[in-house]
């Protein structure tokens, strides 16, 4: 029964679920991208979890997870919002799995035995550990890798810059561990393939695991996952990667499985007492001004430094010192001075150019952290189970990668750099009517809305990517 319920000139009438309309006319593009790029096929081939949840395939459950995050959902309960849109399900061609089915799906990525195994292997006095991944979680990571490889190959990329960084994700779950910022949560680490705009590797970690703990494994995974078409390799990271094992591996030009051998890298150095003294000893005439900032001036200089742990028979590394000189006098009447340093094996760039290249990481992987945590549900966790949360976060990364591929291959130029919140507003939330004609489902949207969203052209571009 219709009732006047507000100040505007309309009434609200509640009817039975209507499959003739949808509030998400553009959202099925996400699933079309997953299927065109073989993501759904890879999930069904490698996860092997269907027998645990009868009814929905692994691909349908993965598609539901990605749709949920792409639409702005931050918890499994939000799947009810999409399931209530019967027009959306009609466009997809199947009923979205229920919240309980998705709970069971996520729980399949958890293994208590692996947690206990990691705890049992701890040395006395050590409390931080990184559990191994069970087979489904590894398979899900492999899906992300194969998507990234496909994107890189379709774009004809021959150069790869991999950025490494960890990020703190707050969580109030009872089993979440304390992190260095004073709260509780998790601290996953990522490897981001800059040129492809894809996360090619990740390792989910408890909040108490230091960012610099066992970083080499993920770094090696990132480079091993690159497609064979890549000929130039580069790496950037903060001081979490300033580790002898990482430095030696990156500097080893004879490593197996790396065509051309060389990986050009830059890593923020730990400011040990010895390195700080070497930076402070640089003559004033040797500093080159890099840039002027609002509150400080930045200078750079080559500095002679050889860390004690570096092998004497190895190629010396290049250290570039950075000096920040404040523009406001301190209490002692002096301009405050701060030193940092970057270590690298790249000698093709000036000190100034090397620093600017290194600082470019702030606009790449840190942007990914922001989007994944604040716009794709990666900053909230649904479970108290470590493996389930690891899968949830990995699905957030998969969503990032799928949306990136969608923007690259299908969406019109104004959308190429759109963040998820923009995609939701301009594309995914298209109101539309659904009809049938000659046995085919027809989506009807307004001409003005289509002019903004470019839905028809985007679908045509995706169709051209599909194998014949």
C-alpha positions in Angstrom: 0.0 0.0 0.0 1.4 3.4 -1.0 1.9 5.9 1.8 3.1 9.5 1.8 6.3 9.3 3.8 8.3 12.5 3.2 8.4 16.1 2.1 9.0 15.4 -1.6 6.1 14.7 -4.0 6.2 11.0 -4.1 5.0 7.9 -2.2 6.7 4.6 -1.4 5.1 1.3 -2.3 6.7 -1.9 -1.2 6.4 -4.7 -3.7 7.7 -8.3 -4.1 11.2 -8.6 -5.4 11.3 -7.2 -8.9 13.7 -8.7 -11.4 12.7 -6.1 -14.0 14.9 -3.3 -12.4 18.4 -3.1 -11.0 20.4 -0.4 -9.1 23.7 -2.0 -10.3 23.4 -1.9 -14.1 27.2 -1.4 -14.5 28.4 -3.8 -11.9 28.3 -7.0 -14.1 31.2 -5.4 -16.0 33.4 -6.6 -13.2 32.4 -10.2 -13.7 32.8 -9.9 -17.4 36.3 -8.7 -16.9 37.0 -11.6 -14.5 35.8 -14.1 -17.1 37.4 -12.4 -20.1 40.8 -12.4 -18.4 40.3 -16.0 -17.2 40.2 -15.1 -13.5 37.0 -17.1 -12.9 38.3 -20.0 -14.9 41.6 -20.0 -12.9 39.6 -20.0 -9.6 37.5 -23.0 -10.6 40.6 -24.9 -11.8 42.9 -24.4 -8.9 41.0 -23.7 -5.6 39.2 -27.1 -5.3 36.8 -26.0 -2.6 33.5 -26.5 -4.3 32.8 -29.8 -2.5 32.7 -28.0 0.8 29.9 -25.7 -0.3 27.5 -27.4 -2.6 25.5 -25.3 -5.0 27.8 -22.4 -5.9 31.0 -23.0 -7.8 34.3 -21.6 -6.6 34.2 -19.1 -9.4 30.8 -17.9 -8.4 31.9 -17.5 -4.8 35.0 -15.6 -5.9 33.0 -13.4 -8.2 30.6 -12.7 -5.3 33.5 -11.6 -3.1 34.9 -9.3 -5.8 31.5 -7.9 -6.6 30.9 -7.2 -2.9 34.1 -5.2 -2.5 33.8 -3.5 -5.9 30.3 -2.3 -4.8 31.6 -0.9 -1.6 30.9 -3.8 0.8 33.1 -4.1 3.9 31.7 -7.2 5.6 30.1 -10.5 4.5 26.7 -9.3 5.7 26.7 -6.7 2.9 26.2 -9.5 0.3 22.6 -9.4 1.3 22.3 -6.0 -0.4 23.4 -7.4 -3.7 21.3 -10.6 -3.3 18.3 -8.3 -2.7 18.7 -6.9 -6.2 17.1 -9.6 -8.3 17.7 -7.6 -11.5 21.5 -7.8 -10.8 21.2 -11.6 -10.3 19.3 -11.8 -13.6 22.1 -10.0 -15.4 24.7 -12.3 -13.8 22.8 -15.4 -14.7 22.9 -17.0 -11.3 21.9 -16.4 -7.7 24.7 -14.9 -5.6 25.8 -17.2 -2.7 24.5 -16.5 0.7 26.4 -15.0 3.6 26.8 -18.4 5.2 28.1 -19.9 2.1 30.8 -17.2 1.9 31.6 -17.7 5.6 32.3 -21.4 4.9 34.3 -20.4 1.8 36.6 -18.1 3.8 37.0 -20.6 6.6 38.4 -23.1 4.1 41.5 -20.9 3.8 42.3 -21.3 7.5 44.3 -24.2 9.0 44.9 -24.3 12.8 47.6 -26.9 12.3 49.7 -24.4 10.3 49.4 -21.8 13.1 50.5 -24.3 15.7 53.4 -25.4 13.5 54.6 -21.8 13.2 54.3 -21.3 17.0 56.2 -24.5 17.7 59.1 -23.5 15.6 59.8 -20.3 17.5 63.1 -19.8 19.1 63.2 -18.9 22.9 62.2 -15.3 23.5 60.7 -14.8 20.0 56.9 -14.2 19.8 56.4 -13.1 16.1 55.8 -15.8 13.5 54.5 -16.0 9.9 52.3 -19.1 9.3 52.6 -21.1 6.1 49.6 -20.9 3.7 47.4 -23.8 3.0 46.8 -25.0 -0.5 43.6 -22.9 -1.2 45.3 -19.7 0.0 48.3 -20.4 -2.2 46.0 -21.1 -5.1 44.2 -17.8 -4.6 47.6 -16.0 -4.7 48.4 -17.9 -7.9 45.2 -16.5 -9.5 46.4 -13.0 -8.7 49.8 -13.8 -10.3 48.4 -15.2 -13.5 46.1 -12.1 -13.8 49.1 -9.8 -13.4 51.0 -11.8 -16.0 48.1 -11.6 -18.4 47.8 -7.8 -18.0 51.6 -7.3 -18.5 51.7 -9.4 -21.6 48.5 -7.8 -23.1 50.1 -4.4 -22.5 53.4 -5.5 -24.1 55.4 -4.6 -21.0 59.1 -5.3 -21.0 60.1 -3.3 -17.9 59.0 -4.1 -14.4 59.5 -1.9 -11.3 58.5 -3.8 -8.1 57.8 -1.8 -5.0 57.7 -3.5 -1.6 56.0 -2.2 1.5 54.0 -3.3 4.5 50.9 -1.6 6.0 49.2 -1.6 9.3 45.5 -2.7 9.3 43.7 -2.0 12.5 41.4 -4.7 13.9 39.6 -5.2 17.2 39.4 -9.0 16.8 40.3 -10.8 20.0 43.2 -12.7 18.4 44.7 -9.6 16.6 48.2 -8.8 17.8 49.6 -5.5 19.0 51.5 -3.5 16.3 54.2 -0.8 16.6 51.8 2.1 16.2 50.2 1.2 19.5 47.0 -0.5 18.4 46.1 -4.0 17.4 45.6 -5.6 14.0 47.6 -7.0 11.1 50.5 -5.9 9.0 50.4 -7.5 5.5 53.3 -6.9 3.1 52.8 -6.3 -0.6 54.8 -6.4 -3.9 53.4 -4.0 -6.4 54.1 -4.1 -10.2 54.1 -0.4 -11.0 54.0 -0.5 -14.8 51.1 -3.0 -14.8 49.3 -1.4 -11.8 48.9 -4.8 -10.3 49.7 -6.4 -6.9 51.8 -9.3 -7.9 52.5 -10.7 -4.4 51.4 -10.4 -0.7 52.1 -12.0 2.6 49.5 -11.7 5.4 51.1 -11.1 8.8 50.0 -10.5 12.4 50.4 -7.0 13.7 53.4 -7.9 15.9 55.4 -9.2 12.9 58.1 -6.6 12.1 58.0 -5.3 8.5 61.7 -6.3 8.1 61.1 -9.9 9.2 61.9 -12.5 6.4 61.3 -10.1 3.6 63.5 -11.9 1.1 60.9 -14.6 0.5 58.3 -12.2 -0.8 60.8 -10.2 -2.9 62.0 -13.4 -4.6 58.3 -14.4 -5.2 57.6 -11.1 -6.9 60.5 -11.4 -9.3 59.8 -15.1 -10.0 56.2 -14.3 -10.8 57.0 -11.8 -13.6 56.2 -13.0 -17.1 59.1 -14.0 -19.4 58.5 -10.9 -21.6 60.1 -8.7 -18.9 63.7 -7.7 -19.8 64.4 -4.8 -17.4 63.9 -5.3 -13.6 63.9 -2.7 -10.8 63.1 -2.7 -7.1 62.3 0.0 -4.5 61.6 -0.4 -0.8 61.9 1.4 2.6 64.3 0.3 5.3 62.3 -2.9 6.0 64.3 -4.3 3.1 67.6 -3.0 4.4 68.7 -6.5 5.2 71.9 -8.3 4.2 70.1 -11.2 2.6 67.9 -9.0 0.5 70.8 -6.7 -0.5 73.0 -9.6 -1.5 70.3 -11.3 -3.5 69.4 -8.1 -5.4 73.0 -7.2 -6.1 73.8 -10.7 -7.4 73.7 -10.4 -11.2 74.4 -14.1 -11.6 71.2 -15.3 -9.9 69.3 -18.1 -11.6 66.1 -17.4 -13.4 66.7 -13.7 -14.1 67.5 -12.9 -17.7 70.1 -10.2 -18.0 70.7 -10.7 -14.3 70.7 -7.1 -13.2 68.0 -5.7 -10.9 68.4 -2.0 -10.3 67.3 -1.2 -6.8 67.1 1.6 -4.2 66.4 0.9 -0.5 66.2 3.3 2.4 69.1 2.6 4.6 69.1 2.1 8.3 70.7 5.1 9.9 73.3 3.4 12.0 75.7 5.4 14.0 78.5 4.8 11.4 76.3 5.9 8.5 75.0 8.9 10.3 78.6 10.0 11.0 79.5 9.5 7.4 76.6 11.7 6.3 77.5 14.4 8.8 81.1 14.4 7.6 80.2 15.4 4.0 81.6 18.8 3.2 79.1 21.6 2.6 80.5 22.1 -0.9 79.6 18.5 -1.8 75.8 18.9 -1.2 73.6 19.5 -4.2 70.2 21.1 -3.6 67.4 18.7 -4.7 64.2 20.7 -3.9 62.7 23.4 -1.8 59.8 22.5 0.5 57.6 24.6 2.6 59.5 24.0 5.8 62.8 22.6 4.7 65.4 22.4 1.9 66.5 19.0 0.7 70.1 18.3 -0.4 71.9 15.2 -1.7 75.4 13.9 -1.9 77.4 10.8 -2.7 78.8 9.4 0.5 81.6 6.8 0.9 80.3 4.1 3.1 80.8 0.3 3.4 78.6 -1.5 6.0 80.5 -4.0 8.1 78.3 -6.9 7.0 79.0 -6.4 3.3 81.4 -8.9 1.8 84.7 -7.4 0.8 84.8 -9.3 -2.4 81.3 -8.1 -3.5 80.6 -5.1 -5.8 80.5 -2.0 -3.5 77.1 -0.5 -3.1 76.3 3.1 -3.8 75.1 5.3 -0.9 73.4 8.6 -1.4 73.1 10.8 1.6 70.1 13.1 2.0 70.2 16.2 4.2 67.0 18.1 5.3 67.7 21.6 6.5 64.8 23.3 8.3 63.8 26.9 7.5 62.8 27.9 11.0 65.4 28.4 13.8 65.3 26.0 16.7 65.6 26.9 20.4 69.3 27.1 20.1 69.1 29.6 17.2 70.2 27.0 14.6 68.5 25.6 11.5 67.7 22.0 12.3 69.4 19.4 10.2 68.4 15.7 9.6 70.2 13.1 7.6 68.9 10.0 5.8 70.4 7.8 3.1 69.5 5.5 0.2 71.5 2.5 -0.9 71.5 1.4 -4.5 73.3 -0.4 -7.3 72.1 2.0 -9.9 74.9 4.2 -11.3 73.0 5.4 -14.4 71.3 8.2 -12.4 72.6 11.3 -10.7 72.2 11.5 -6.9 69.2 13.9 -7.4 67.6 11.6 -10.1 68.1 8.5 -8.0 66.4 10.1 -5.0 63.4 11.3 -7.0 63.0 7.8 -8.6 63.2 6.3 -5.1 60.7 8.7 -3.7 58.3 7.7 -6.5 57.3 4.7 -4.4 55.2 7.0 -2.2 52.9 7.6 -5.1 52.6 4.0 -6.1 52.3 1.3 -3.4 51.2 3.7 -0.7 48.3 4.7 -3.0 47.5 1.0 -3.3 47.5 0.6 0.5 45.0 3.5 0.7 42.6 2.2 -1.9 42.7 -1.4 -0.7 42.1 -0.5 3.0 39.8 2.4 2.6 37.8 1.7 -0.6 37.9 -2.1 -1.1 37.2 -3.6 2.3 40.9 -4.6 2.9 41.0 -2.5 6.1 38.2 -4.4 7.9 38.3 -8.1 8.7 35.4 -10.5 9.1 36.8 -13.3 11.2 38.9 -14.2 14.2 40.6 -16.8 12.0 44.0 -15.8 10.6 43.6 -17.8 7.3 40.1 -16.4 6.7 41.3 -12.9 7.1 44.3 -13.6 4.9 41.9 -14.7 2.2 39.6 -11.7 2.7 42.6 -9.4 2.3 43.8 -11.3 -0.8 40.3 -11.0 -2.3 40.6 -7.2 -1.7 43.9 -7.3 -3.7 42.2 -9.4 -6.4 39.5 -6.8 -6.6 42.1 -4.0 -7.0 43.8 -6.0 -9.8 40.5 -6.7 -11.6 39.3 -3.1 -11.4 42.7 -2.0 -12.7 42.5 -4.3 -15.6 39.0 -3.2 -16.3 40.1 0.4 -16.4 43.1 -0.4 -18.6 41.3 -2.5 -21.2 37.7 -1.4 -21.3 36.7 1.9 -19.7 36.8 5.2 -21.6 39.6 7.7 -21.0 37.9 9.7 -18.2 37.7 6.5 -16.2 41.3 5.3 -16.7 42.5 6.7 -13.4 39.2 6.5 -11.5 39.3 5.2 -7.9 36.7 2.6 -6.8 34.5 5.2 -5.3 34.3 7.1 -8.6 33.6 3.8 -10.5 30.7 3.1 -8.1 29.2 6.6 -8.6 29.6 6.9 -12.4 29.4 3.3 -13.6 28.5 0.5 -11.2 25.4 2.1 -9.7 23.5 2.7 -13.0 19.8 2.3 -12.5 18.3 0.3 -15.3 15.3 -1.7 -16.5 15.6 -5.3 -17.6 13.4 -6.9 -20.3 13.6 -9.9 -22.6 13.6 -10.0 -26.4 13.8 -13.1 -28.5 15.0 -15.0 -25.5 17.8 -12.6 -24.7 18.1 -10.4 -21.6 18.1 -6.7 -22.5 19.4 -3.9 -20.1 17.8 -0.5 -20.7 19.5 2.6 -19.3 19.0 6.3 -19.9 20.8 7.9 -22.8 22.4 10.5 -20.6 23.6 7.9 -18.1 25.1 5.9 -20.9 26.9 8.9 -22.3 28.6 9.4 -18.9 29.3 5.7 -18.1 30.2 4.4 -21.6 28.8 1.0 -20.7 28.2 -0.2 -24.3 31.6 0.7 -25.5 33.3 -0.9 -22.5 31.5 -4.2 -23.0 32.6 -4.2 -26.7 36.2 -3.6 -25.7 36.1 -6.5 -23.3 34.5 -8.7 -25.9 37.4 -8.1 -28.2 39.8 -9.3 -25.5 38.0 -12.7 -25.2 39.7 -15.6 -27.0 37.9 -16.6 -30.2 
